């Protein structure tokens, strides 16, 4: 059997060629891969660049940094993409020709038990993408009040049991803290009808992960920065994996804000930094068959005005 390379074992890149094609890469251009991960997109972008081209790759996870291409045209930025402008400025770039962001959690995170992202393994409740951050999933469940837990379960997980689970967690922790993923799974199984557990587990784990990593606030901060960081005519390409992310991206590209307020100039044109380009792109049936994580992926493209 063929041995997997480090990047293949880490994560299978979704919409690999479609994502890079959407960037419309110029040989002498400067681009950003905002979520390096397995470096699948990054390596393909580099294959389109000439000697004068440059690619900056962002990732806050030290595991992902190990996948950084060994290429003189590549600049590794070990940071969350919410620091886009800071790092562009540090490397003397005011604007770039395109930015690609593959959101969500990599297959590596779900398959590494010790990271605590998956309910399939018994592991510490961690869920931090950047392990230098202080707040873990266990600390969140130990310190948040009922109304706060209920809010994140409802808002980020769209759970029908948000209030019940929040109350159960607070009651349980006074006797014994929830420290592992299976502690949380057992509590959920005790509180939720058996035929509903399978659907609720990913919802609650997603909600906790989003809160621990402040994913939606970080995404909004990042998207806002792309207004000043991409040259006119440049491309913004974003892959999202759940409706909360996709809604923010869709609204931002369509109306220039996250509330989707259509503000127009005196000529009736929508005031927005990007024009949506083409239709939403989804993976093919064959890609989904080979990589189930791709099932929920949506890719949106914007062209800077």
N, C-alpha and C positions, 0 to 999 in steps of 0.2 A: 504494500500500500504506500502511496506517495506521502511523504512527510509534509506536514503543513509548515509554511513559513510563519514567522512571528505575527505578521499582519493578518494572515488568513485565520490563524487560531484566535486572534484577538477579536476579529469582527469581520463580517462580510459586508462590503460596501453596497448600499442600496442606490439604484439608479446611477450607476457609475458613469457610463458614457453619456447618458442623457444630461446629467448634472454638469459635466465638463463642456459638452456641446452648447449648453445654454449660456455658458460664460462668454462664448464667442472669443476665445483666447487669441490674442495677437502675440506674435513671436517676441516682440520687444516690450510687452506690457508688464504691468505690476499687478499682482493678484493676491487675494487673501483666501486661505482655507480657514474659516473661523472655528472649525471643529475637526481637528486633525484625525483623531481616532486611529484607525488602522492605516491611515495615509493612502487609502485607495484613490480618492479624488486627487490628493496632492501629487502623487506620482504620475497620474495621467495628465494633470495640468503641466507638470514639468516636461513631459514628453512633447508638449506643444510649444514650449518656450525655446527661444534661441538663447545665445550666450548673453545677450543684453537684458533678457527678461528676468523677473524676480517673483518669488512666491513667499509670502509670510504665512506661517502656520500657527494657529492658536490652539492650545489645549491646556486645561488646568490640571489634568490628571497625569501624575508622574508615570503611570503605566503607559499611557498613550505617547508620552515624549520619547519612549524607547523606540517607537516606530518612525521617528523623524527621518526623512530621506537624507542620505549622505551625499549632498549635492551643493556645490558652491552657490547655486542660484537660490537656495532655500534658506530662509531665516526662521528659526524656531522661537516662538514667543510662548513661554510657559506661563500662561495666564488665561483667565476667563475672557471670552470675547466681549464682555462688557467694557474691557479696557482697550478696545480697538483703537480709538484715536490717540490714546496715550502712547501705545507702542508704535503706531505709525509715525508719530511725531519723533519718538526716540530714534527711529531709523531714518529720519529725514524725508519722510513721505507725507505730503499734505493730502493728496488724493491718489486713488488707485483705479485701475481699469475694471475691476470686478471683484465681487465678494461672494463666496459660496459658504452656506451654513447648513450642515446636516444635523438637525436638532435631535433631541431625545437622548436615550440611553443606549450605549453600544451593547452588542451581544456579549462582549467581554464582561461588562458589569453584571449582567444577569447570570453569567456562567461561572463567575468567581464567587464561591460561597461566602468567603470572608468579608466581602464588601456589603453583604446584607441587603441587596436589592431584590432578591427573589424569595418567594414563599415556598420554593421547591426544596430549599436547603435549610437546615437548622444552623443558624449563625448569629453573631451579634447584630443587633439592630443598628446599623451604621447609616448606609445610604448616602454618604457624602461623596460627591464627585471629586471634590478637592479635600483631601484628607487632612489638610492643615486647618480647615474650618473647625470651629469649636462645637457647633450644634450637631448632634447625631440624632437619628430617629428615636433611639431609646430616651435621650434627654428630652426630646420633644414630647413624647408620650408621658414622661414623668412630670413635666412642668406646665404644660398647657392646660388651661381651665376647660370646663365642659363646653362653653360657648365657642371657644377658639378651635377645639378639636372638631366640634360639630360643623363649624364654618368651613374648615379645610376639607373635611370629608365630603361635604355637600358641593363646595365650589370646585375643587380640584379632582374629585373622584365621582361626582354626580351620583353619590350613593343614596339609596333609599333608606338606609339604616344609620344615617349620620348621627342623629341625636341619641339613639339607643346605644350605639357603639361608644360614643363619647362618654356617656354616663357610666357605662360598664368599665371603661378603661380607668376613669377617675376612681370609681369604687374599688376596683381590683388593686390599683397601685398603693392604696393605703395599707394593704396587707402584704403584697408582694409585687415588686416592680416588674414591668415587662422588659426583659433584657435581650431576648432572642426573637428571631423571626417566628419560630414555632410557638413561643409564648403568645404572640399576637394571633397566630393562626388558630391555636386552641381556644382563645377567648372568642374569636369570631365564630368558630364552629358551635360554641356553646350558646351564642346569642342570635344567630341567623338561621332561618329554616334551611335544612340540608340541601334542598333543591336550589337555593339561592347562593350558597357559599361559593361555588365555582366562579360565578360572575362577580361577586363582591370582592374577592381576594385581590384581583388586579386593580380594582378601583381604589381600594383603601391603600394598598402599597404605592400606587401612583400618587395619590394625594399627599401622603407623607413625604415621598421623595421630592415632589415639587416644592413643598414647603421648606424642607431641609435645605434645598439648594436654591431657593428663591427663583425658580426657573422662569416664571412668567415676567417677573419684574426685571430680571436680567435680560430677557429677550426684548422687552420694550426699550430698555436702555440701549441695547445693541442696535436695534433697528433705527432708533432715533439718530444714532451716530452715523449711520450709513448715509444720511442726507448730506453730510459735509465731507464724507470720506471717499465717495465715488465720483469720478469725473462725469461730466455730461456725456451721454451716450453709453456709459458703462453699465454693467449688469449687476443686479442683485439676485441671487438664486438661493432659495430657501426650501429645504426639505423638512416637513413636519410629520408627526406621527400620531397626534391626537387633536381633537377638535379645539381644545383650548389654545394650543399653539397656532394651529392653522387659522383660527378666527382672527388672532392678532395680526398675523402676516397678511391675510386677505384684506382686512380693514386698512392696514397701513399702506398697502400698495394701491388700493382703490380710492381712498379718501385722504391719505396723508396723516391720519390720526388713528387712535385705537378705539375711539367711540364710533367710528364710521360716520362722522358728520361731514356732509358734502358742502364744503365752502367754495364759492365760485367768485371769479373775478368779474369785472364790469362787462366782459364779453360772454359771460356764461360758461367759461371753462373752469373745470374743477381745479382747485389749488392743491397740488400734491407734488412731492419731489420725484416720484417715479410714475411711469406709465406701465400698467400691467401688460405683459407681453405674452401673447398666445394663450392657450388653454391650460388648465391645471393638468399636470402630467402625473400619471400613476404607473406603477410597475406593471409589466406584462404578466399574464397568467403563468408563463414559464418561470419568470424571476420569483414570483411568489411561491411557486412549487419548490424551487431550489433554496429559497430563503424566506421562511414564514414571517420573519420580522418585517419584511417589505409590504405585507398585506395592507397595513393602514397608511402607508406613505403617500404624501401628496407633495408635488413640487410646484412652486410658484416662481415666476420670473418677473422682475421689474427692470425697466430701462430708465436710467437717470435723465431727467429733463435738462 
